[in-house]
Amino acid sequence: MPLSQESIDICKATAPVLTEHGEAITVKMYEILFANYPETRVLFGEAPENQHKILAGAIVAYASNIDNLDALGSAVEKMAKRHVQTNVKPKHYPMVGESLLQAIKEVLGDSATDDVINAWKEAYFFLGDILIARETELYAQA
Ligand code: HEM
């Protein structure tokens, strides 16, 4: 499903504030993810100490290019390859999505209105579907 123009507009408008709090949001996201879905911890076994900075960077890059997904092409390929190496599967996407949205709510507080959360939800799963499709191809080739 294509991203709605409304969601694109909201994501672009809120990208700067997410950038500003990117690291806090990602740290919180891992806290929530590992508390609610401890089975995901093993996937990050070899993760570098700065993993949360990498993910924060990806969110920001996505936010900045939400209406120009071609610019994300090589980043998508890199993420998909790493996800396949670490055995990330489609079932994990809702776990990370839920944790990320919860983290955005907690860090942004009142500025995380329902409209903002819904726009990011749409955007997260839009990118998630692109990654899942590429990862499914890579798993099939392996
Ligand atoms: C839209 C959703 C997602 C985005 C934007 C994203 C982004 C990224 C990025 C940028 C990297 C680093 C790639 C590299 O340069 O090596 C990465 C690695 C990784 N991601 Fe994701 N990811 C997403 C979903 C998920 C999900 C659902 C999981 C499952 C829990 C996951 C688990 C991992 C793991 C285990 C690594 C490798 C860490 C390491 O050992 O280096 N990601 N992801």
Backbone and ligand atoms as CSV (ligand in chain L), in Angstrom:
chain,resi,resn,atom,element,x,y,z
A,1,MET,N,N,0.849,-1.193,0.000
A,1,MET,CA,C,0.000,0.000,0.000
A,1,MET,C,C,0.887,1.247,0.000
A,2,PRO,N,N,0.611,2.215,-0.894
A,2,PRO,CA,C,1.456,3.407,-0.885
A,2,PRO,C,C,1.226,4.231,0.368
A,3,LEU,N,N,2.239,5.003,0.697
A,3,LEU,CA,C,2.123,5.888,1.847
A,3,LEU,C,C,1.191,7.042,1.507
A,4,SER,N,N,0.311,7.404,2.425
A,4,SER,CA,C,-0.580,8.523,2.136
A,4,SER,C,C,0.197,9.840,2.198
A,5,GLN,N,N,-0.290,10.802,1.408
A,5,GLN,CA,C,0.372,12.117,1.400
A,5,GLN,C,C,0.331,12.737,2.796
A,6,GLU,N,N,-0.758,12.498,3.502
A,6,GLU,CA,C,-0.889,13.050,4.855
A,6,GLU,C,C,0.217,12.513,5.766
A,7,SER,N,N,0.470,11.204,5.664
A,7,SER,CA,C,1.521,10.622,6.498
A,7,SER,C,C,2.898,11.143,6.102
A,8,ILE,N,N,3.108,11.281,4.779
A,8,ILE,CA,C,4.391,11.831,4.316
A,8,ILE,C,C,4.597,13.225,4.917
A,9,ASP,N,N,3.547,14.051,4.847
A,9,ASP,CA,C,3.657,15.422,5.362
A,9,ASP,C,C,3.958,15.422,6.862
A,10,ILE,N,N,3.244,14.581,7.605
A,10,ILE,CA,C,3.446,14.552,9.062
A,10,ILE,C,C,4.852,14.045,9.393
A,11,CYS,N,N,5.301,13.006,8.695
A,11,CYS,CA,C,6.634,12.473,8.974
A,11,CYS,C,C,7.712,13.508,8.663
A,12,LYS,N,N,7.566,14.192,7.561
A,12,LYS,CA,C,8.567,15.213,7.213
A,12,LYS,C,C,8.564,16.339,8.250
A,13,ALA,N,N,7.361,16.715,8.686
A,13,ALA,CA,C,7.253,17.817,9.651
A,13,ALA,C,C,7.842,17.425,11.009
A,14,THR,N,N,7.779,16.135,11.353
A,14,THR,CA,C,8.252,15.721,12.676
A,14,THR,C,C,9.658,15.115,12.630
A,15,ALA,N,N,10.235,15.012,11.428
A,15,ALA,CA,C,11.586,14.457,11.311
A,15,ALA,C,C,12.609,15.218,12.178
A,16,PRO,N,N,12.575,16.568,12.195
A,16,PRO,CA,C,13.583,17.274,13.002
A,16,PRO,C,C,13.503,16.927,14.492
A,17,VAL,N,N,12.291,16.804,15.024
A,17,VAL,CA,C,12.170,16.518,16.457
A,17,VAL,C,C,12.591,15.069,16.740
A,18,LEU,N,N,12.322,14.169,15.788
A,18,LEU,CA,C,12.799,12.786,15.955
A,18,LEU,C,C,14.320,12.735,15.890
A,19,THR,N,N,14.882,13.546,15.008
A,19,THR,CA,C,16.342,13.610,14.897
A,19,THR,C,C,16.937,14.068,16.212
A,20,GLU,N,N,16.338,15.116,16.747
A,20,GLU,CA,C,16.834,15.688,17.999
A,20,GLU,C,C,16.821,14.644,19.122
A,21,HIS,N,N,15.756,13.833,19.155
A,21,HIS,CA,C,15.611,12.842,20.232
A,21,HIS,C,C,15.913,11.429,19.746
A,22,GLY,N,N,16.554,11.343,18.575
A,22,GLY,CA,C,16.743,10.027,17.947
A,22,GLY,C,C,17.399,8.998,18.843
A,23,GLU,N,N,18.437,9.424,19.519
A,23,GLU,CA,C,19.171,8.460,20.330
A,23,GLU,C,C,18.345,8.017,21.544
A,24,ALA,N,N,17.699,8.978,22.205
A,24,ALA,CA,C,16.858,8.642,23.368
A,24,ALA,C,C,15.738,7.687,22.954
A,25,ILE,N,N,15.153,7.949,21.784
A,25,ILE,CA,C,14.054,7.098,21.298
A,25,ILE,C,C,14.566,5.683,21.048
A,26,THR,N,N,15.729,5.583,20.435
A,26,THR,CA,C,16.208,4.234,20.101
A,26,THR,C,C,16.639,3.470,21.346
A,27,VAL,N,N,17.274,4.153,22.297
A,27,VAL,CA,C,17.654,3.473,23.552
A,27,VAL,C,C,16.393,2.935,24.229
A,28,LYS,N,N,15.380,3.770,24.311
A,28,LYS,CA,C,14.106,3.385,24.927
A,28,LYS,C,C,13.461,2.236,24.143
A,29,MET,N,N,13.562,2.302,22.810
A,29,MET,CA,C,12.974,1.242,21.988
A,29,MET,C,C,13.577,-0.120,22.334
A,30,TYR,N,N,14.890,-0.186,22.487
A,30,TYR,CA,C,15.518,-1.476,22.831
A,30,TYR,C,C,15.091,-1.941,24.216
A,31,GLU,N,N,14.970,-0.996,25.150
A,31,GLU,CA,C,14.499,-1.357,26.504
A,31,GLU,C,C,13.141,-2.042,26.416
A,32,ILE,N,N,12.220,-1.419,25.680
A,32,ILE,CA,C,10.854,-1.949,25.566
A,32,ILE,C,C,10.870,-3.273,24.811
A,33,LEU,N,N,11.629,-3.322,23.717
A,33,LEU,CA,C,11.689,-4.535,22.891
A,33,LEU,C,C,12.191,-5.725,23.714
A,34,PHE,N,N,13.287,-5.528,24.439
A,34,PHE,CA,C,13.872,-6.657,25.170
A,34,PHE,C,C,13.023,-7.041,26.393
A,35,ALA,N,N,12.302,-6.069,26.955
A,35,ALA,CA,C,11.419,-6.387,28.084
A,35,ALA,C,C,10.208,-7.186,27.602
A,36,ASN,N,N,9.614,-6.773,26.486
A,36,ASN,CA,C,8.379,-7.426,26.017
A,36,ASN,C,C,8.645,-8.652,25.159
A,37,TYR,N,N,9.772,-8.641,24.448
A,37,TYR,CA,C,10.085,-9.743,23.526
A,37,TYR,C,C,11.520,-10.197,23.748
A,38,PRO,N,N,11.785,-10.815,24.906
A,38,PRO,CA,C,13.174,-11.179,25.232
A,38,PRO,C,C,13.819,-12.095,24.183
A,39,GLU,N,N,12.972,-12.796,23.408
A,39,GLU,CA,C,13.529,-13.695,22.384
A,39,GLU,C,C,14.263,-12.938,21.276
A,40,THR,N,N,14.071,-11.613,21.190
A,40,THR,CA,C,14.765,-10.859,20.140
A,40,THR,C,C,16.206,-10.517,20.548
A,41,ARG,N,N,16.512,-10.674,21.836
A,41,ARG,CA,C,17.825,-10.275,22.338
A,41,ARG,C,C,18.955,-11.022,21.617
A,42,VAL,N,N,18.731,-12.318,21.402
A,42,VAL,CA,C,19.770,-13.161,20.803
A,42,VAL,C,C,20.152,-12.680,19.396
A,43,LEU,N,N,19.209,-12.039,18.699
A,43,LEU,CA,C,19.496,-11.554,17.345
A,43,LEU,C,C,20.594,-10.494,17.367
A,44,PHE,N,N,20.669,-9.794,18.495
A,44,PHE,CA,C,21.636,-8.696,18.610
A,44,PHE,C,C,22.927,-9.145,19.281
A,45,GLY,N,N,23.136,-10.465,19.328
A,45,GLY,CA,C,24.302,-11.026,20.010
A,45,GLY,C,C,25.617,-10.393,19.629
A,46,GLU,N,N,25.783,-10.125,18.310
A,46,GLU,CA,C,27.066,-9.574,17.855
A,46,GLU,C,C,26.954,-8.078,17.592
A,47,ALA,N,N,25.882,-7.479,18.033
A,47,ALA,CA,C,25.660,-6.076,17.677
A,47,ALA,C,C,26.714,-5.176,18.303
A,48,PRO,N,N,27.172,-4.196,17.525
A,48,PRO,CA,C,28.137,-3.252,18.082
A,48,PRO,C,C,27.493,-2.398,19.166
A,49,GLU,N,N,28.334,-1.889,20.056
A,49,GLU,CA,C,27.867,-1.024,21.148
A,49,GLU,C,C,27.040,0.153,20.624
A,50,ASN,N,N,27.375,0.599,19.432
A,50,ASN,CA,C,26.706,1.788,18.910
A,50,ASN,C,C,25.486,1.443,18.062
A,51,GLN,N,N,24.939,0.223,18.231
A,51,GLN,CA,C,23.789,-0.200,17.425
A,51,GLN,C,C,22.645,0.818,17.503
A,52,HIS,N,N,22.405,1.372,18.705
A,52,HIS,CA,C,21.277,2.292,18.803
A,52,HIS,C,C,21.524,3.565,17.990
A,53,LYS,N,N,22.807,3.937,17.854
A,53,LYS,CA,C,23.092,5.123,17.033
A,53,LYS,C,C,22.844,4.811,15.568
A,54,ILE,N,N,23.184,3.567,15.168
A,54,ILE,CA,C,22.966,3.172,13.778
A,54,ILE,C,C,21.473,3.211,13.455
A,55,LEU,N,N,20.678,2.670,14.356
A,55,LEU,CA,C,19.248,2.630,14.100
A,55,LEU,C,C,18.659,4.037,14.110
A,56,ALA,N,N,19.128,4.862,15.059
A,56,ALA,CA,C,18.670,6.256,15.080
A,56,ALA,C,C,18.992,6.912,13.746
A,57,GLY,N,N,20.183,6.647,13.226
A,57,GLY,CA,C,20.589,7.204,11.931
A,57,GLY,C,C,19.675,6.750,10.809
A,58,ALA,N,N,19.267,5.474,10.867
A,58,ALA,CA,C,18.393,4.939,9.818
A,58,ALA,C,C,17.023,5.608,9.873
A,59,ILE,N,N,16.535,5.821,11.079
A,59,ILE,CA,C,15.224,6.472,11.218
A,59,ILE,C,C,15.289,7.876,10.631
A,60,VAL,N,N,16.361,8.576,10.961
A,60,VAL,CA,C,16.513,9.944,10.478
A,60,VAL,C,C,16.627,9.975,8.957
A,61,ALA,N,N,17.432,9.060,8.412
A,61,ALA,CA,C,17.610,9.017,6.957
A,61,ALA,C,C,16.268,8.749,6.286
A,62,TYR,N,N,15.511,7.853,6.877
A,62,TYR,CA,C,14.219,7.518,6.335
A,62,TYR,C,C,13.293,8.726,6.386
A,63,ALA,N,N,13.296,9.384,7.565
A,63,ALA,CA,C,12.444,10.559,7.733
A,63,ALA,C,C,12.761,11.618,6.697
A,64,SER,N,N,14.043,11.780,6.415
A,64,SER,CA,C,14.441,12.838,5.489
A,64,SER,C,C,14.135,12.473,4.040
A,65,ASN,N,N,14.002,11.181,3.758
A,65,ASN,CA,C,13.817,10.744,2.360
A,65,ASN,C,C,12.486,10.063,2.123
A,66,ILE,N,N,11.533,10.358,2.999
A,66,ILE,CA,C,10.304,9.584,2.949
A,66,ILE,C,C,9.563,9.729,1.616
A,67,ASP,N,N,9.747,10.881,0.950
A,67,ASP,CA,C,9.095,11.007,-0.358
A,67,ASP,C,C,10.092,10.814,-1.494
A,68,ASN,N,N,11.239,10.215,-1.188
A,68,ASN,CA,C,12.260,9.964,-2.213
A,68,ASN,C,C,12.957,8.653,-1.873
A,69,LEU,N,N,12.175,7.583,-1.922
A,69,LEU,CA,C,12.693,6.300,-1.441
A,69,LEU,C,C,13.873,5.788,-2.257
A,70,ASP,N,N,14.024,6.279,-3.498
A,70,ASP,CA,C,15.170,5.841,-4.300
A,70,ASP,C,C,16.481,6.169,-3.590
A,71,ALA,N,N,16.469,7.288,-2.873
A,71,ALA,CA,C,17.676,7.709,-2.167
A,71,ALA,C,C,18.052,6.710,-1.074
A,72,LEU,N,N,17.105,5.868,-0.679
A,72,LEU,CA,C,17.359,4.903,0.387
A,72,LEU,C,C,17.794,3.540,-0.142
A,73,GLY,N,N,17.839,3.420,-1.484
A,73,GLY,CA,C,18.097,2.116,-2.100
A,73,GLY,C,C,19.280,1.358,-1.530
A,74,SER,N,N,20.446,2.003,-1.475
A,74,SER,CA,C,21.634,1.267,-1.030
A,74,SER,C,C,21.553,0.988,0.461
A,75,ALA,N,N,20.898,1.876,1.204
A,75,ALA,CA,C,20.723,1.650,2.644
A,75,ALA,C,C,19.819,0.437,2.870
A,76,VAL,N,N,18.767,0.316,2.049
A,76,VAL,CA,C,17.855,-0.827,2.160
A,76,VAL,C,C,18.628,-2.128,1.915
A,77,GLU,N,N,19.467,-2.131,0.906
A,77,GLU,CA,C,20.235,-3.336,0.573
A,77,GLU,C,C,21.150,-3.724,1.742
A,78,LYS,N,N,21.792,-2.738,2.333
A,78,LYS,CA,C,22.714,-3.002,3.448
A,78,LYS,C,C,21.950,-3.543,4.667
A,79,MET,N,N,20.830,-2.901,4.964
A,79,MET,CA,C,20.018,-3.347,6.115
A,79,MET,C,C,19.530,-4.769,5.885
A,80,ALA,N,N,19.014,-5.031,4.668
A,80,ALA,CA,C,18.453,-6.357,4.372
A,80,ALA,C,C,19.531,-7.437,4.514
A,81,LYS,N,N,20.730,-7.157,3.994
A,81,LYS,CA,C,21.822,-8.139,4.090
A,81,LYS,C,C,22.155,-8.444,5.541
A,82,ARG,N,N,22.250,-7.372,6.340
A,82,ARG,CA,C,22.605,-7.549,7.758
A,82,ARG,C,C,21.482,-8.289,8.494
A,83,HIS,N,N,20.256,-7.960,8.158
A,83,HIS,CA,C,19.116,-8.641,8.792
A,83,HIS,C,C,19.124,-10.136,8.483
A,84,VAL,N,N,19.481,-10.482,7.251
A,84,VAL,CA,C,19.504,-11.902,6.879
A,84,VAL,C,C,20.661,-12.608,7.598
A,85,GLN,N,N,21.800,-11.911,7.714
A,85,GLN,CA,C,22.937,-12.499,8.457
A,85,GLN,C,C,22.580,-12.773,9.912
A,86,THR,N,N,21.735,-11.902,10.477
A,86,THR,CA,C,21.430,-12.039,11.901
A,86,THR,C,C,20.083,-12.739,12.141
A,87,ASN,N,N,19.505,-13.263,11.042
A,87,ASN,CA,C,18.289,-14.087,11.151
A,87,ASN,C,C,17.036,-13.318,11.571
A,88,VAL,N,N,16.953,-12.058,11.164
A,88,VAL,CA,C,15.731,-11.280,11.397
A,88,VAL,C,C,14.650,-11.807,10.442
A,89,LYS,N,N,13.449,-12.040,10.979
A,89,LYS,CA,C,12.359,-12.621,10.202
A,89,LYS,C,C,11.146,-11.673,10.196
A,90,PRO,N,N,10.206,-11.876,9.246
A,90,PRO,CA,C,9.038,-10.983,9.169
A,90,PRO,C,C,8.293,-10.840,10.495
A,91,LYS,N,N,8.224,-11.926,11.273
A,91,LYS,CA,C,7.468,-11.871,12.541
A,91,LYS,C,C,8.064,-10.852,13.528
A,92,HIS,N,N,9.347,-10.484,13.335
A,92,HIS,CA,C,9.973,-9.539,14.259
A,92,HIS,C,C,9.558,-8.093,13.999
A,93,TYR,N,N,9.090,-7.817,12.784
A,93,TYR,CA,C,8.795,-6.414,12.442
A,93,TYR,C,C,7.714,-5.775,13.320
A,94,PRO,N,N,6.594,-6.498,13.580
A,94,PRO,CA,C,5.604,-5.877,14.480
A,94,PRO,C,C,6.156,-5.653,15.891
A,95,MET,N,N,7.064,-6.520,16.340
A,95,MET,CA,C,7.634,-6.357,17.692
A,95,MET,C,C,8.450,-5.074,17.768
A,96,VAL,N,N,9.299,-4.869,16.764
A,96,VAL,CA,C,10.121,-3.658,16.745
A,96,VAL,C,C,9.239,-2.425,16.508
A,97,GLY,N,N,8.249,-2.561,15.628
A,97,GLY,CA,C,7.368,-1.432,15.318
A,97,GLY,C,C,6.633,-0.956,16.561
A,98,GLU,N,N,6.033,-1.899,17.270
A,98,GLU,CA,C,5.295,-1.566,18.494
A,98,GLU,C,C,6.230,-0.898,19.519
A,99,SER,N,N,7.445,-1.437,19.664
A,99,SER,CA,C,8.397,-0.889,20.642
A,99,SER,C,C,8.852,0.504,20.239
A,100,LEU,N,N,9.072,0.680,18.941
A,100,LEU,CA,C,9.512,1.987,18.450
A,100,LEU,C,C,8.427,3.048,18.672
A,101,LEU,N,N,7.189,2.705,18.336
A,101,LEU,CA,C,6.104,3.681,18.478
A,101,LEU,C,C,5.868,4.021,19.942
A,102,GLN,N,N,5.971,3.017,20.805
A,102,GLN,CA,C,5.841,3.248,22.242
A,102,GLN,C,C,6.963,4.172,22.738
A,103,ALA,N,N,8.164,3.942,22.238
A,103,ALA,CA,C,9.312,4.767,22.631
A,103,ALA,C,C,9.118,6.214,22.161
A,104,ILE,N,N,8.611,6.374,20.936
A,104,ILE,CA,C,8.362,7.734,20.429
A,104,ILE,C,C,7.356,8.439,21.344
A,105,LYS,N,N,6.302,7.699,21.724
A,105,LYS,CA,C,5.287,8.279,22.620
A,105,LYS,C,C,5.901,8.707,23.945
A,106,GLU,N,N,6.727,7.835,24.530
A,106,GLU,CA,C,7.292,8.136,25.851
A,106,GLU,C,C,8.260,9.299,25.796
A,107,VAL,N,N,9.072,9.363,24.738
A,107,VAL,CA,C,10.086,10.417,24.676
A,107,VAL,C,C,9.470,11.754,24.260
A,108,LEU,N,N,8.540,11.726,23.313
A,108,LEU,CA,C,7.975,12.995,22.836
A,108,LEU,C,C,6.826,13.496,23.710
A,109,GLY,N,N,6.239,12.622,24.517
A,109,GLY,CA,C,5.149,13.060,25.400
A,109,GLY,C,C,3.988,13.626,24.611
A,110,ASP,N,N,3.523,14.811,25.046
A,110,ASP,CA,C,2.308,15.382,24.459
A,110,ASP,C,C,2.435,15.687,22.971
A,111,SER,N,N,3.673,15.902,22.493
A,111,SER,CA,C,3.776,16.220,21.053
A,111,SER,C,C,3.536,14.995,20.175
A,112,ALA,N,N,3.563,13.802,20.786
A,112,ALA,CA,C,3.263,12.589,20.005
A,112,ALA,C,C,1.748,12.381,19.972
A,113,THR,N,N,1.070,13.172,19.144
A,113,THR,CA,C,-0.387,13.039,19.026
A,113,THR,C,C,-0.720,11.752,18.269
A,114,ASP,N,N,-1.985,11.361,18.290
A,114,ASP,CA,C,-2.398,10.155,17.557
A,114,ASP,C,C,-2.050,10.273,16.075
A,115,ASP,N,N,-2.218,11.478,15.521
A,115,ASP,CA,C,-1.906,11.670,14.095
A,115,ASP,C,C,-0.423,11.404,13.818
A,116,VAL,N,N,0.426,11.892,14.727
A,116,VAL,CA,C,1.877,11.705,14.555
A,116,VAL,C,C,2.222,10.216,14.662
A,117,ILE,N,N,1.676,9.563,15.682
A,117,ILE,CA,C,1.973,8.136,15.879
A,117,ILE,C,C,1.459,7.314,14.688
A,118,ASN,N,N,0.266,7.630,14.227
A,118,ASN,CA,C,-0.283,6.867,13.097
A,118,ASN,C,C,0.529,7.066,11.820
A,119,ALA,N,N,1.012,8.288,11.612
A,119,ALA,CA,C,1.826,8.551,10.415
A,119,ALA,C,C,3.122,7.738,10.479
A,120,TRP,N,N,3.746,7.694,11.645
A,120,TRP,CA,C,4.997,6.941,11.779
A,120,TRP,C,C,4.768,5.443,11.723
A,121,LYS,N,N,3.610,5.037,12.198
A,121,LYS,CA,C,3.259,3.624,12.108
A,121,LYS,C,C,3.172,3.209,10.636
A,122,GLU,N,N,2.476,4.042,9.866
A,122,GLU,CA,C,2.335,3.768,8.434
A,122,GLU,C,C,3.717,3.750,7.764
A,123,ALA,N,N,4.534,4.728,8.119
A,123,ALA,CA,C,5.853,4.843,7.498
A,123,ALA,C,C,6.754,3.664,7.889
A,124,TYR,N,N,6.722,3.288,9.155
A,124,TYR,CA,C,7.555,2.167,9.618
A,124,TYR,C,C,7.200,0.889,8.865
A,125,PHE,N,N,5.896,0.606,8.773
A,125,PHE,CA,C,5.510,-0.653,8.130
A,125,PHE,C,C,5.684,-0.590,6.607
A,126,PHE,N,N,5.639,0.617,6.056
A,126,PHE,CA,C,5.924,0.785,4.631
A,126,PHE,C,C,7.376,0.377,4.352
A,127,LEU,N,N,8.302,0.918,5.151
A,127,LEU,CA,C,9.708,0.527,4.990
A,127,LEU,C,C,9.902,-0.943,5.376
A,128,GLY,N,N,9.214,-1.357,6.442
A,128,GLY,CA,C,9.300,-2.751,6.870
A,128,GLY,C,C,8.927,-3.707,5.748
A,129,ASP,N,N,7.867,-3.385,5.015
A,129,ASP,CA,C,7.441,-4.261,3.912
A,129,ASP,C,C,8.494,-4.326,2.805
A,130,ILE,N,N,9.153,-3.201,2.550
A,130,ILE,CA,C,10.223,-3.181,1.536
A,130,ILE,C,C,11.376,-4.088,1.998
A,131,LEU,N,N,11.740,-3.956,3.280
A,131,LEU,CA,C,12.833,-4.781,3.814
A,131,LEU,C,C,12.453,-6.262,3.799
A,132,ILE,N,N,11.237,-6.571,4.253
A,132,ILE,CA,C,10.793,-7.976,4.305
A,132,ILE,C,C,10.843,-8.589,2.897
A,133,ALA,N,N,10.392,-7.827,1.888
A,133,ALA,CA,C,10.381,-8.355,0.519
A,133,ALA,C,C,11.802,-8.679,0.058
A,134,ARG,N,N,12.732,-7.767,0.313
A,134,ARG,CA,C,14.126,-7.985,-0.105
A,134,ARG,C,C,14.749,-9.138,0.707
A,135,GLU,N,N,14.449,-9.181,1.992
A,135,GLU,CA,C,15.011,-10.242,2.845
A,135,GLU,C,C,14.472,-11.616,2.435
A,136,THR,N,N,13.212,-11.679,2.032
A,136,THR,CA,C,12.637,-12.953,1.578
A,136,THR,C,C,13.391,-13.453,0.342
A,137,GLU,N,N,13.723,-12.523,-0.566
A,137,GLU,CA,C,14.524,-12.909,-1.753
A,137,GLU,C,C,15.895,-13.430,-1.329
A,138,LEU,N,N,16.528,-12.711,-0.399
A,138,LEU,CA,C,17.878,-13.114,0.025
A,138,LEU,C,C,17.855,-14.463,0.745
A,139,TYR,N,N,16.842,-14.697,1.576
A,139,TYR,CA,C,16.743,-16.003,2.253
A,139,TYR,C,C,16.551,-17.117,1.214
A,140,ALA,N,N,15.768,-16.823,0.166
A,140,ALA,CA,C,15.497,-17.840,-0.854
A,140,ALA,C,C,16.768,-18.186,-1.632
A,141,GLN,N,N,17.651,-17.185,-1.811
A,141,GLN,CA,C,18.908,-17.423,-2.552
A,141,GLN,C,C,19.925,-18.182,-1.711
A,142,ALA,N,N,19.783,-18.111,-0.393
A,142,ALA,CA,C,20.832,-18.672,0.496
A,142,ALA,C,C,20.805,-20.198,0.487
L,1,HEM,C1,C,11.929,-0.626,9.380
L,1,HEM,C2,C,12.559,-1.377,10.271
L,1,HEM,C3,C,14.059,-1.453,10.490
L,1,HEM,C4,C,15.065,-0.567,10.206
L,1,HEM,C5,C,14.953,0.815,9.589
L,1,HEM,C6,C,16.324,-1.190,10.623
L,1,HEM,C7,C,17.579,-0.635,10.485
L,1,HEM,C8,C,18.770,-1.302,10.683
L,1,HEM,C9,C,20.095,-0.817,10.331
L,1,HEM,C10,C,20.380,0.534,9.690
L,1,HEM,C11,C,20.993,-1.768,10.666
L,1,HEM,C12,C,22.517,-1.706,10.482
L,1,HEM,C13,C,22.855,-2.317,9.134
L,1,HEM,C14,C,24.354,-2.261,8.870
L,1,HEM,O1,O,24.779,-1.255,8.349
L,1,HEM,O2,O,25.038,-3.222,9.218
L,1,HEM,C15,C,20.252,-2.856,11.241
L,1,HEM,C16,C,20.830,-3.999,11.725
L,1,HEM,C17,C,20.128,-4.905,12.493
L,1,HEM,N1,N,18.772,-4.915,12.719
L,1,HEM,FE1,FE,17.423,-3.702,11.916
L,1,HEM,N2,N,16.039,-2.410,11.165
L,1,HEM,C18,C,14.680,-2.603,11.111
L,1,HEM,C19,C,14.010,-3.709,11.580
L,1,HEM,C20,C,14.569,-4.688,12.367
L,1,HEM,C21,C,13.844,-5.752,13.011
L,1,HEM,C22,C,12.343,-6.007,12.902
L,1,HEM,C23,C,14.747,-6.480,13.719
L,1,HEM,C24,C,14.445,-7.682,14.600
L,1,HEM,C25,C,14.509,-7.646,15.903
L,1,HEM,C26,C,16.060,-5.881,13.493
L,1,HEM,C27,C,17.251,-6.341,13.997
L,1,HEM,C28,C,18.495,-5.978,13.542
L,1,HEM,C29,C,19.724,-6.694,13.860
L,1,HEM,C30,C,19.837,-7.948,14.727
L,1,HEM,C31,C,20.754,-6.016,13.199
L,1,HEM,C32,C,22.242,-6.370,13.218
L,1,HEM,C33,C,22.940,-5.808,14.413
L,1,HEM,C34,C,24.410,-6.165,14.296
L,1,HEM,O3,O,24.766,-7.240,14.760
L,1,HEM,O4,O,25.144,-5.389,13.710
L,1,HEM,N3,N,15.910,-4.798,12.675
L,1,HEM,N4,N,18.902,-2.552,11.226
